[in-house]
Amino acid sequence: MFKRILVANRGEIALRVFRACREMGIETVAVFSEADRGSAYLEMADEAYCIGPAKAADSYLKIDRVISAAEIGNAQAIHPGYGFLAENADFAEICRSCNLEFIGPTHEAMALVGDKNAARRIARDVGVPTVPGSDGLIRDAKEALAVARRIGYPVLVKAAAGGGGRGMRVALDDEALGAALKQAEAEADAAFGRGDLYLEKYVEHPRHVEVQILADNHGTVIHLWERDCTMQRRHQKLLEESPAPRLDDSVRRAVCESAVRLVKAAGYTNAGTVEFIVDRHGKYFFIEVNARIQVEHPVTEAVTGVDLIKAQIRLAAGEPLWLRQEEIRPQGAAIECRINAEDASKGFRPSPGIIHRIIPPGGPGVRFDSHVHVGYTVTQYYDSLIGKLIVHQPTRDEAIASMKRSLRELRIEGVKTTVPLHLEILNHPAFCEARIDTTFIERSWPS
Amino acid sequence: MSGPPSSQDVFDLRRIRRLVELMNEHELGEIDLRQGEMRVRIRRGGEAPAGPPARPAHASPAVGPAPVAPAPPPAPPVPAPIVEEEHIVLIKSPMVGTFYPAPDPDSPAYVQVGDHVGPETVVCIVEAMKVFNQIPAEVSGRVVSVLVGNGEPVEYGQPMFKVDTRK
């Protein structure tokens, strides 16, 4: 097992990894930018090094600086968290070439599943349904038009290297398709340095269902059931839950087994998430693999009792899986609300500022993962997530009641947060009856 | 991490430094914070400077605790912030790595206390990922102290030398 791990991230996920390591008897090295200097969560690490100025491109995204900090800090492994370098296959490869284990999949598997086109091909090879679309990248507008007419409008234009909703456009007809192609290409090129696009059928009223998997270096893959992340705004998740409500048990099993098949075929190891969309008839389609730990992982931890960060570390150290599929028996219902420093009444604009009061909620089955404290400055440099509130109860109705109670207990003053929006969602009859799709928030709270 | 345990304490030195940085960054005249019975008030000396902007970071704002009203428990002593005189400039590490004062173990140090340096003068090496980066002074003056020992880790922005820039 590793003696010392560097965490190449910041905020709540850095703190989450420090906590797991502390419980495992592993020392930690933190890296931070000048904007995060003095944040209390850094004191939970055994050592901390400033690696650059506030701008992420000059600090958290600088591979050489992160590696250099790992070397002077004597770390044996690097946990990338999510975002920043977490899904950068080059970074994973460089870590290992410097004798630092990267806590995640191999760089080959990461590159393979990170290319959505290649991932779709693998899915089709192992009989996992994919959304009808172009066979590979689109070469030009003429080909796009032909594909769109074959699969039928509406169609979705997507970036091969995309993520987080960037480089994605919906087109309802031939005319809109031309504009969508140009916009998506420019956006993808700016965001990812690659303008490659593909086309697929736009599934109406979709729900977003994803499967957590764990895979060891010895060929064993298990799933930890599903999370429903349908509550999104512009492809940014806001509220996640498990189990997925109103999902037929046969569909649930089929989705989870599909995820395992796909991950096995890709030679993928460590923790990962396979994303699907499910239409209102229970038809499901593979979307993509997220080759990292996800923000919403605590939802799965709540219902399965498996600590996913510790699992990642043990798997990276080469341990064979210690859990059998039949031992993963989810209990009850869990919900997570992302507490972002955003003003929902002003188009979800980031709301930076100094937290001058915070009271975290408590009580049975309540977890609040947050790195902020009184005096903490929420800057404009990074994402606006300031905490994750997770509740776990025997049933979904009880979880909703517990979440509403916990959100009312949570007091944050100094910045605007998504708490009021979450309360509205939890009080909405459509959410309570789980009659929802991924456009629910945008339709119900147009900004 | 080796730091004061109570970072939420407004009297935490790093927090005060951060406040001073924030003041300089945003050209604030005064910051006044209270926590329980303790209070810290930081004020910049005099009127806002006219003419050329003050040198960043280590320019010298006036820092000190305001008198604390009925005081049980007594406020802990506030560590004096590092106030540098105008003519002292710090040479800071541009990267995280390992500090070496000499090109190799058998050679003398690039610079020693008392030496004069120019902007191009190499003052040390910072090794990062097996690359030995020669660090220029980027300032003219006389070295008055070396702040890091041979082979010690340095982080981004960490002061390595103090240089007196007076002619």
Boltz contact constraints between the chains, C-beta under 6 A:
constraints:
  - contact:
      token1: [A, 38]
      token2: [B, 14]
      max_distance: 6.0
  - contact:
      token1: [A, 38]
      token2: [B, 15]
      max_distance: 6.0
  - contact:
      token1: [A, 38]
      token2: [B, 18]
      max_distance: 6.0
  - contact:
      token1: [A, 40]
      token2: [B, 7]
      max_distance: 6.0
  - contact:
      token1: [A, 42]
      token2: [B, 1]
      max_distance: 6.0
  - contact:
      token1: [A, 43]
      token2: [B, 1]
      max_distance: 6.0
  - contact:
      token1: [A, 43]
      token2: [B, 3]
      max_distance: 6.0
  - contact:
      token1: [A, 43]
      token2: [B, 7]
      max_distance: 6.0
  - contact:
      token1: [A, 45]
      token2: [B, 1]
      max_distance: 6.0
  - contact:
      token1: [A, 48]
      token2: [B, 1]
      max_distance: 6.0
  - contact:
      token1: [A, 49]
      token2: [B, 96]
      max_distance: 6.0
  - contact:
      token1: [A, 49]
      token2: [B, 155]
      max_distance: 6.0
  - contact:
      token1: [A, 50]
      token2: [B, 155]
      max_distance: 6.0
  - contact:
      token1: [A, 50]
      token2: [B, 156]
      max_distance: 6.0
  - contact:
      token1: [A, 50]
      token2: [B, 157]
      max_distance: 6.0
  - contact:
      token1: [A, 51]
      token2: [B, 96]
      max_distance: 6.0
  - contact:
      token1: [A, 51]
      token2: [B, 156]
      max_distance: 6.0
  - contact:
      token1: [A, 52]
      token2: [B, 156]
      max_distance: 6.0
  - contact:
      token1: [A, 64]
      token2: [B, 129]
      max_distance: 6.0
  - contact:
      token1: [A, 65]
      token2: [B, 96]
      max_distance: 6.0
  - contact:
      token1: [A, 67]
      token2: [B, 129]
      max_distance: 6.0
  - contact:
      token1: [A, 68]
      token2: [B, 96]
      max_distance: 6.0
  - contact:
      token1: [A, 68]
      token2: [B, 97]
      max_distance: 6.0
  - contact:
      token1: [A, 68]
      token2: [B, 128]
      max_distance: 6.0
  - contact:
      token1: [A, 68]
      token2: [B, 129]
      max_distance: 6.0
  - contact:
      token1: [A, 69]
      token2: [B, 96]
      max_distance: 6.0
  - contact:
      token1: [A, 72]
      token2: [B, 98]
      max_distance: 6.0
  - contact:
      token1: [A, 72]
      token2: [B, 153]
      max_distance: 6.0
  - contact:
      token1: [A, 373]
      token2: [B, 8]
      max_distance: 6.0
  - contact:
      token1: [A, 374]
      token2: [B, 8]
      max_distance: 6.0
